[in-house]
């Protein structure tokens, strides 16, 4: 796994390192700058005095893919616009029309969209391969850093972040999940399975591969029964699947406080609350930050690239400092 370490200049002694893990089709460059030329979150944390580690997932970008090791996929420009940058133009889910924070039209031909699309790369399309490789690489990175970190993951990288917390909970002080892969057990809204395909893309609740439960899960089909969880009436949220009570404890992840951030206009808006509740039922100290409920409106899935990205990172940093006793470092 390619890792880029950046160290702040000036008085920065003792600040906790921050690790950034990107989403599907992306690379670590997402965190440096926005496509319209503003400061990215990695640069913001550097200014606060934190060393940062920016990775490219195994078999992604600067972490080279070996031919014959699985298959690669990619997103078309049309898919990027419909799902991420221009969602209000297509209105494919109930909240999509609320999207206002992307810097530009979000459509092909707009220079900001074209700059963003130029950063898209091919990705390993087999979930189990991605998860196994990233779990091993994340554990090795944390061992190499050799001190507890603040971990920030986005989208697919948010789902993969669960595996880092499961593998090395003692080396993660706090974890921020920006719309992680979800909801539990099954995909919703996007990536819907083709007819006849298996919709159970996360048989271990949060992952395709085994994670730590107490009591242990040997066969998720029998050991991890689920129950349909209806949304609050009139909430505009979706139903989802949660563990049947009494829930098994996420024995490793329960050692890591987590913040799950959801945007108002994203396709995650309807179901991220389910991921937060799944974590909570498993014994994790997990907070759901629903941006619209916090008075922050108009954001889509790439909240850290949008026009109000600084406002949101300041909110995230406030939670981090609260969890770390007032000092992030």
C-alpha positions as CSV (number, residue, x, y, z in Angstrom):
1,X,0.0,0.0,0.0
2,X,1.4,3.4,-1.0
3,X,1.6,5.8,1.9
4,X,2.5,9.5,1.8
5,X,3.6,11.1,5.1
6,X,3.3,14.9,5.4
7,X,4.7,16.6,8.5
8,X,3.7,20.2,9.5
9,X,6.2,22.9,9.9
10,X,6.5,25.1,13.0
11,X,5.3,24.3,16.5
12,X,3.5,20.9,16.1
13,X,5.0,18.7,18.8
14,X,2.8,16.0,20.3
15,X,-0.1,16.2,17.9
16,X,-1.8,12.9,17.0
17,X,-1.2,11.6,13.5
18,X,-4.2,11.5,11.1
19,X,-4.6,8.7,8.6
20,X,-6.9,9.3,5.6
21,X,-8.5,6.4,3.6
22,X,-10.2,7.2,0.3
23,X,-13.3,5.7,-1.3
24,X,-13.9,3.5,-4.4
25,X,-12.4,4.8,-7.7
26,X,-10.5,7.5,-5.8
27,X,-6.9,7.9,-4.5
28,X,-5.3,9.7,-1.6
29,X,-5.0,12.8,-3.7
30,X,-8.7,13.5,-2.8
31,X,-7.6,14.8,0.6
32,X,-5.0,17.3,-0.5
33,X,-7.0,19.9,-2.4
34,X,-10.6,20.3,-3.8
35,X,-11.2,20.2,-7.6
36,X,-11.8,23.9,-7.6
37,X,-8.4,24.6,-6.0
38,X,-9.3,25.1,-2.3
39,X,-7.5,23.6,0.6
40,X,-8.3,19.9,1.3
41,X,-8.8,18.2,4.7
42,X,-5.3,16.8,4.8
43,X,-3.9,20.3,4.4
44,X,-6.3,21.6,7.0
45,X,-5.1,19.1,9.6
46,X,-1.5,19.9,8.7
47,X,-2.3,23.5,9.6
48,X,-3.6,22.4,13.0
49,X,-0.2,20.8,13.6
50,X,-1.0,17.1,12.9
51,X,1.2,14.8,10.9
52,X,-0.9,13.1,8.2
53,X,-0.7,9.8,6.4
54,X,-2.4,9.7,3.0
55,X,-2.8,6.2,1.5
56,X,-3.8,4.6,-1.8
57,X,-5.6,1.4,-1.2
58,X,-3.9,-1.8,-2.3
59,X,-4.3,-2.3,-6.0
60,X,-5.3,1.3,-6.5
61,X,-3.5,4.3,-8.0
62,X,0.1,4.3,-6.8
63,X,-0.4,0.9,-5.1
64,X,-0.1,-1.0,-8.3
65,X,-2.5,-3.7,-9.4
66,X,-0.9,-7.0,-10.5
67,X,-2.5,-8.4,-13.8
68,X,-4.4,-11.6,-13.1
69,X,-5.2,-10.7,-9.4
70,X,-8.9,-10.1,-9.7
71,X,-10.6,-7.8,-12.1
72,X,-10.8,-4.0,-12.3
73,X,-13.8,-1.7,-12.6
74,X,-14.3,2.0,-13.2
75,X,-16.9,4.6,-13.1
76,X,-18.1,6.5,-16.2
77,X,-18.4,10.3,-16.2
78,X,-22.2,9.8,-16.3
79,X,-22.2,7.7,-13.2
80,X,-20.0,10.1,-11.3
81,X,-22.3,13.0,-12.2
82,X,-25.5,11.1,-11.4
83,X,-24.3,9.7,-8.0
84,X,-22.0,12.3,-6.6
85,X,-21.6,15.7,-8.2
86,X,-24.8,16.6,-10.2
87,X,-27.4,14.6,-8.3
88,X,-30.0,17.4,-8.2
89,X,-30.2,17.3,-12.0
90,X,-31.2,13.6,-11.9
91,X,-33.2,13.3,-8.7
92,X,-32.7,9.6,-8.3
93,X,-33.5,9.4,-4.6
94,X,-35.8,11.5,-2.4
95,X,-33.1,13.8,-1.0
96,X,-31.2,14.4,-4.3
97,X,-32.9,17.6,-5.2
98,X,-31.5,19.3,-2.0
99,X,-27.9,19.1,-3.4
100,X,-26.4,22.7,-3.6
101,X,-22.9,22.5,-2.2
102,X,-20.9,21.0,-5.1
103,X,-18.7,23.8,-6.5
104,X,-20.0,24.0,-10.1
105,X,-22.8,22.3,-12.1
106,X,-21.5,18.8,-11.4
107,X,-22.1,18.0,-15.1
108,X,-19.7,16.9,-17.8
109,X,-18.1,19.9,-19.5
110,X,-18.0,22.0,-16.3
111,X,-14.3,22.6,-15.6
112,X,-14.6,21.7,-12.0
113,X,-16.3,18.4,-12.8
114,X,-13.7,17.6,-15.5
115,X,-10.9,18.2,-13.0
116,X,-12.6,15.9,-10.5
117,X,-13.2,13.2,-13.1
118,X,-9.5,13.4,-14.1
119,X,-8.7,12.1,-10.6
120,X,-10.8,8.9,-11.0
121,X,-9.0,5.6,-11.4
122,X,-9.7,1.9,-11.8
123,X,-10.4,-0.2,-8.7
124,X,-10.4,-3.8,-7.7
125,X,-14.0,-5.0,-8.1
126,X,-13.9,-8.0,-5.8
127,X,-15.0,-6.9,-2.3
128,X,-13.4,-9.8,-0.4
129,X,-10.0,-9.1,-2.1
130,X,-10.2,-5.4,-1.4
131,X,-11.1,-6.0,2.3
132,X,-8.5,-8.7,2.9
133,X,-5.8,-6.6,1.3
134,X,-6.7,-3.4,3.0
135,X,-7.1,-5.0,6.4
136,X,-3.6,-6.4,6.2
137,X,-2.1,-3.2,4.9
138,X,-3.9,-1.0,7.4
139,X,-2.6,-3.1,10.3
140,X,0.9,-3.0,8.9
141,X,0.7,0.8,8.6
142,X,-0.6,1.3,12.1
143,X,2.2,-1.0,13.4
144,X,4.7,1.1,11.4
145,X,3.4,4.4,12.8
146,X,3.6,2.8,16.3
147,X,1.4,5.3,18.1
148,X,-2.4,5.8,18.3
149,X,-3.9,7.8,15.4
150,X,-7.0,9.7,14.4
151,X,-8.4,7.7,11.4
152,X,-10.7,9.3,8.7
153,X,-12.3,7.2,6.0
154,X,-14.8,8.0,3.2
155,X,-17.4,5.9,1.5
156,X,-15.8,2.5,0.6
157,X,-12.8,3.6,2.7
158,X,-15.2,4.2,5.6
159,X,-16.3,0.6,5.3
160,X,-12.7,-0.6,5.1
161,X,-12.0,1.5,8.2
162,X,-14.1,-0.9,10.3
163,X,-11.5,-3.5,9.4
164,X,-8.6,-1.3,10.6
165,X,-10.5,-0.8,13.9
166,X,-11.1,-4.5,14.2
167,X,-7.4,-5.4,13.5
168,X,-5.7,-2.7,15.6
169,X,-8.1,-1.1,18.0
170,X,-5.4,-0.1,20.5
171,X,-3.7,2.0,17.8
172,X,-6.8,4.1,16.8
173,X,-7.8,6.9,19.3
174,X,-10.9,8.0,17.3
175,X,-12.4,7.2,14.0
176,X,-14.4,9.5,11.6
177,X,-16.5,7.8,9.0
178,X,-17.8,10.0,6.2
179,X,-20.8,8.0,4.8
180,X,-19.2,4.6,5.0
181,X,-20.3,1.6,2.9
182,X,-23.7,0.5,4.0
183,X,-26.3,-0.1,5.3
184,X,-25.6,-3.3,7.3
185,X,-25.9,-6.6,5.3
186,X,-27.3,-5.2,2.1
187,X,-26.7,-2.4,-0.4
188,X,-29.4,0.2,-1.0
189,X,-30.1,2.9,-3.6
190,X,-26.9,2.3,-5.5
191,X,-25.1,-0.9,-6.6
192,X,-28.4,-2.8,-6.4
193,X,-27.9,-6.4,-7.4
194,X,-28.8,-7.7,-10.8
195,X,-31.7,-10.2,-10.9
196,X,-30.6,-13.5,-9.4
197,X,-27.5,-12.0,-7.8
198,X,-26.9,-12.4,-4.0
199,X,-27.9,-9.1,-2.3
200,X,-26.1,-10.1,0.9
201,X,-22.9,-8.2,0.2
202,X,-22.0,-7.8,3.9
203,X,-22.8,-11.2,5.5
204,X,-20.8,-10.1,8.6
205,X,-23.0,-7.1,9.0
206,X,-20.4,-4.5,8.2
207,X,-18.1,-6.5,5.9
208,X,-17.8,-9.4,3.5
209,X,-14.9,-11.0,5.4
210,X,-15.0,-12.1,9.1
211,X,-14.8,-9.5,11.9
212,X,-14.5,-9.9,15.6
213,X,-17.8,-10.6,17.5
214,X,-18.4,-11.9,21.1
215,X,-19.7,-14.5,21.0
216,X,-17.7,-15.3,17.9
217,X,-19.4,-15.7,14.5
218,X,-18.4,-18.9,12.6
219,X,-21.3,-19.1,10.1
220,X,-22.9,-15.7,9.6
221,X,-26.0,-17.2,8.0
222,X,-26.9,-18.9,11.3
223,X,-24.8,-17.1,13.9
224,X,-25.7,-13.5,12.9
225,X,-29.5,-13.4,12.5
226,X,-31.0,-10.1,11.4
227,X,-34.3,-8.4,11.9
228,X,-36.0,-5.7,9.8
229,X,-35.8,-2.3,11.5
230,X,-38.6,0.2,10.5
231,X,-37.7,3.9,10.2
232,X,-39.5,6.4,12.4
233,X,-42.8,7.4,10.9
234,X,-42.6,10.4,8.7
235,X,-38.8,10.6,8.9
236,X,-38.1,10.0,5.2
237,X,-35.6,7.3,6.2
238,X,-35.5,3.7,4.9
239,X,-35.9,0.5,6.7
240,X,-32.9,-1.6,7.2
241,X,-31.5,-4.8,8.8
242,X,-30.0,-4.9,12.2
243,X,-28.7,-7.7,14.5
244,X,-31.5,-9.6,16.3
245,X,-31.4,-9.0,20.0
246,X,-29.5,-10.0,22.1
247,X,-26.9,-8.6,19.7
248,X,-23.3,-9.9,19.5
249,X,-20.7,-7.4,20.7
250,X,-18.2,-6.0,18.2
251,X,-15.5,-6.8,20.6
252,X,-12.6,-5.0,18.9
253,X,-14.4,-2.1,17.4
254,X,-16.0,-1.3,20.7
255,X,-12.6,0.0,21.9
256,X,-12.7,2.8,19.3
257,X,-15.0,5.8,19.5
258,X,-16.6,6.5,16.1
259,X,-18.3,9.5,14.4
260,X,-20.5,8.7,11.4
261,X,-21.2,11.8,9.2
262,X,-24.1,12.0,6.8
263,X,-25.0,14.7,4.3
264,X,-28.4,16.0,3.6
265,X,-28.6,15.3,-0.2
266,X,-26.6,12.1,-0.5
267,X,-27.9,8.6,-1.3
268,X,-26.7,7.8,2.2
269,X,-29.2,10.2,3.8
270,X,-31.9,7.5,4.0
271,X,-29.9,4.7,5.7
272,X,-26.7,5.8,7.5
273,X,-28.6,6.0,10.7
274,X,-28.9,2.2,10.4
275,X,-25.1,1.8,10.3
276,X,-24.8,4.0,13.4
277,X,-27.4,1.9,15.2
278,X,-25.7,-1.4,14.2
279,X,-22.5,-0.1,15.7
280,X,-24.3,1.0,18.9
281,X,-26.1,-2.3,19.3
282,X,-22.7,-4.0,19.0
283,X,-21.3,-1.9,21.9
284,X,-19.5,0.8,19.9
285,X,-19.4,4.4,21.2
286,X,-20.8,5.6,17.9
287,X,-22.3,9.1,17.2
288,X,-24.4,9.8,14.1
289,X,-23.8,13.4,12.9
290,X,-26.7,14.1,10.6
291,X,-25.6,17.3,9.0
292,X,-29.1,18.5,8.1
293,X,-30.1,18.1,11.8
294,X,-27.0,20.2,12.7
295,X,-28.2,23.0,10.4
296,X,-25.8,22.2,7.6
297,X,-27.6,21.9,4.3
298,X,-27.1,21.0,0.7
299,X,-24.2,18.5,0.8
300,X,-23.7,15.4,-1.2
301,X,-21.5,12.3,-0.8
302,X,-18.2,14.1,-1.3
303,X,-18.8,16.5,1.6
304,X,-15.0,17.1,2.1
305,X,-14.7,18.5,-1.4
306,X,-17.7,20.8,-1.4
307,X,-18.0,24.5,-0.8
308,X,-18.6,24.3,2.9
309,X,-15.9,21.7,3.6
310,X,-14.1,23.8,6.1
311,X,-17.3,24.3,8.2
312,X,-17.7,20.5,8.3
313,X,-14.1,19.7,9.2
314,X,-14.3,22.1,12.0
315,X,-17.4,20.3,13.3
316,X,-15.6,17.0,13.0
317,X,-12.6,18.4,14.8
318,X,-14.8,19.6,17.6
319,X,-16.0,16.0,18.1
320,X,-12.4,14.7,18.0
321,X,-11.3,17.1,20.7
322,X,-14.3,16.2,22.8
323,X,-13.4,12.5,22.6
324,X,-9.7,13.2,23.3
325,X,-10.3,15.3,26.4
326,X,-10.3,18.7,24.7
327,X,-6.9,18.2,22.9
328,X,-6.5,16.4,19.6
329,X,-2.9,15.5,20.4
